Amino acid sequence: MSNRLIIFLKALVHLACLAPIAWLVWHFWLASTTVPDALGADPIAAVTFFTGKGTLRLLVISLAITPIRRLIPKLSWTIRFRRMLGLYAFFYACLHLLTYVWLYSSFSWAAMINDITRRRFITAGLTAWLLLVPLALTSTTWSIRKLGGKRWQALHRLVYLAAIAGVVHYWWGVKSGVHTPFAITVVLAVLLLARPMLSYTARMSREKTQAGKVPLSR
């Protein structure tokens, strides 16, 4: 795929990731000025849900890139978008955290510490964010060279734990009987199972290929 097309697609991805934020800012402004119900009866809850769901969706999409590349080699160019999507996921996660720190806790350390120790969904959400921090900080090419490929890959496997913690945070944050987190949970489970299965299939294929090779006679 040509570099021009990649640049064009990256521009589209940037727009796709930023458009929801533009929509949210616009409706949040409407809710605070002329249209009080622009974000529903509880605007703060709407913003919290919006940014949290955006984080999980972007995380899942970034995790889907490697299985897609392995299943469809022609789509190997999608790897160029994984870092971008991961950073946007962290951006949404930071907005989600800021919503809690600012709009719910009013920057009160006492209130936040009390929530972390007493409300398990807050603990799970903070855990997910903390797991994403080192990944965002080491998302540069310089970090890969500094850490080395193997150590960098090992560190970035934390993304799986972050995604799991995020889904747990989602389940624990909704009311009993609400099943909105079910779809994202199934998608994440499929992606987590796909990786070892694809690795096993590739290894078996290599072993069969090697076993099928007949040594040349002298």
C-alpha positions in Angstrom: 0.0 0.0 0.0 1.3 3.4 -1.0 2.5 5.9 1.6 0.0 8.5 0.3 -2.9 6.1 0.9 -1.6 5.3 4.4 -1.5 9.0 5.2 -5.0 9.5 3.9 -6.3 6.6 6.0 -4.5 7.9 9.1 -6.2 11.2 8.6 -9.6 9.4 8.4 -8.7 7.5 11.6 -7.8 10.7 13.4 -11.2 12.2 12.3 -13.1 9.1 13.4 -11.4 9.1 16.8 -11.9 12.9 17.4 -15.4 13.3 16.0 -17.1 11.7 19.1 -15.2 14.2 21.3 -16.4 17.1 19.2 -19.9 15.7 19.4 -19.6 15.4 23.2 -18.1 18.9 23.7 -20.9 20.4 21.6 -23.7 18.6 23.5 -22.0 19.3 26.9 -22.0 23.0 26.0 -25.6 22.8 24.9 -26.5 21.1 28.1 -24.9 23.8 30.2 -26.4 26.7 28.2 -29.6 26.5 26.0 -30.6 22.8 26.0 -30.5 21.3 29.5 -31.4 17.8 28.4 -28.9 17.6 25.4 -27.1 14.9 27.3 -30.1 13.4 29.1 -31.3 13.8 32.6 -27.8 13.2 34.1 -25.1 14.9 31.9 -22.2 13.9 34.1 -23.2 10.3 34.0 -23.6 10.6 30.2 -20.1 12.0 29.8 -18.6 9.3 32.0 -20.3 6.5 30.1 -19.4 8.0 26.8 -15.7 8.3 27.5 -15.5 4.9 29.2 -17.2 3.1 26.4 -15.0 5.0 23.9 -11.9 3.7 25.8 -13.0 0.1 25.7 -14.0 0.2 22.0 -10.6 1.7 20.9 -8.7 -0.8 23.1 -10.6 -3.7 21.5 -10.1 -2.4 18.0 -6.4 -2.1 18.6 -6.3 -5.6 20.0 -8.1 -6.9 16.9 -5.3 -5.8 14.5 -2.9 -8.6 15.2 -5.4 -11.4 14.7 -6.7 -9.8 11.6 -3.2 -9.5 10.2 -2.5 -13.2 10.9 -5.8 -14.4 9.4 -5.6 -12.0 6.3 -1.9 -11.4 5.4 -3.0 -8.8 2.8 -4.1 -6.6 5.7 -0.7 -6.5 7.3 -0.6 -2.7 6.7 -3.1 -2.3 9.5 -0.3 -2.6 12.0 0.6 1.0 11.2 -2.6 2.0 13.0 -2.3 0.0 16.2 -0.1 2.6 18.0 -2.4 5.4 17.0 -5.5 3.6 18.2 -3.8 2.6 21.5 -2.9 6.2 22.2 -6.4 7.4 21.4 -7.7 4.7 23.8 -5.4 6.2 26.5 -6.6 9.7 25.6 -10.3 8.6 26.2 -9.2 6.8 29.4 -7.7 10.1 30.6 -10.9 12.0 29.8 -12.9 9.3 31.6 -10.6 9.6 34.7 -10.8 13.4 34.5 -14.6 13.2 34.5 -14.5 11.3 37.8 -11.7 13.5 39.4 -13.3 16.7 38.4 -17.1 16.3 38.1 -17.6 13.6 40.7 -14.9 14.2 43.3 -14.2 17.9 42.7 -10.5 17.2 43.0 -10.9 16.0 46.6 -8.1 13.5 47.5 -10.1 12.4 50.5 -13.2 11.6 48.4 -11.1 9.8 45.8 -9.1 7.7 48.4 -12.4 6.8 50.1 -13.9 5.7 46.8 -10.8 3.6 45.8 -10.9 1.7 49.1 -14.6 1.2 49.3 -16.0 1.0 45.8 -14.5 -1.9 43.8 -15.5 -0.6 40.3 -13.4 2.6 41.0 -10.5 0.4 42.0 -10.8 -1.7 38.8 -11.1 1.4 36.6 -8.0 3.0 38.2 -6.1 -0.2 37.8 -6.9 -0.2 34.1 -5.7 3.4 33.7 -2.5 2.7 35.6 -1.8 -0.3 33.3 -2.2 1.9 30.3 0.2 4.6 31.5 3.5 2.8 30.9 2.2 1.7 27.5 1.5 5.2 26.4 4.8 6.4 27.7 6.7 3.7 25.8 4.8 4.0 22.5 7.6 5.7 20.7 10.2 4.1 18.4 12.9 5.4 20.7 11.4 3.4 23.6 11.4 0.2 21.4 15.1 0.7 20.7 15.9 1.5 24.3 14.0 -1.4 25.9 14.7 -3.9 23.1 12.1 -5.7 21.1 11.4 -8.6 23.5 11.2 -6.5 26.6 9.0 -3.9 24.8 6.6 -6.6 23.6 6.5 -8.1 27.1 5.7 -4.8 28.7 3.0 -4.1 26.1 1.2 -7.3 26.9 -0.1 -5.3 29.9 -2.8 -4.1 27.4 -4.6 -7.4 27.8 -4.8 -6.9 31.6 -5.8 -3.3 31.1 -8.7 -4.3 28.8 -9.8 -7.0 31.2 -9.7 -4.6 34.1 -11.7 -2.1 32.0 -14.4 -4.6 31.3 -14.6 -5.6 35.0 -14.9 -1.9 35.8 -17.7 -1.6 33.3 -19.6 -4.6 34.8 -19.1 -3.5 38.4 -20.2 0.1 37.5 -23.6 -0.8 36.0 -26.7 -1.7 38.1 -27.5 -5.3 38.7 -29.5 -6.8 35.8 -28.0 -4.3 33.2 -26.2 -6.3 30.5 -24.8 -3.5 28.3 -21.2 -4.7 28.9 -22.0 -8.1 27.5 -21.2 -7.3 23.9 -17.8 -5.8 24.5 -17.0 -8.7 26.9 -17.7 -11.3 24.2 -15.6 -9.4 21.7 -12.7 -9.1 24.1 -12.9 -12.8 25.0 -12.9 -13.8 21.4 -9.8 -11.7 20.8 -8.0 -13.0 23.8 -8.7 -16.6 22.8 -7.8 -15.9 19.1 -4.1 -15.1 19.9 -3.0 -18.4 21.4 -5.2 -20.3 18.9 -3.6 -18.6 15.9 -0.1 -19.0 17.4 -0.8 -22.7 17.9 -2.1 -23.1 14.4 0.9 -21.3 12.9 3.3 -23.5 14.9 1.6 -26.7 13.9 1.7 -25.6 10.2 5.4 -24.9 10.5 6.0 -28.3 12.1 4.1 -30.1 9.3 6.0 -28.2 6.7 9.3 -29.1 8.2 8.2 -32.7 8.6 7.1 -32.9 5.0 10.5 -31.8 3.7 12.5 -34.8 2.3 16.3 -34.5 2.8 18.3 -34.4 -0.4 20.2 -37.7 -1.0 23.9 -37.4 -1.7 
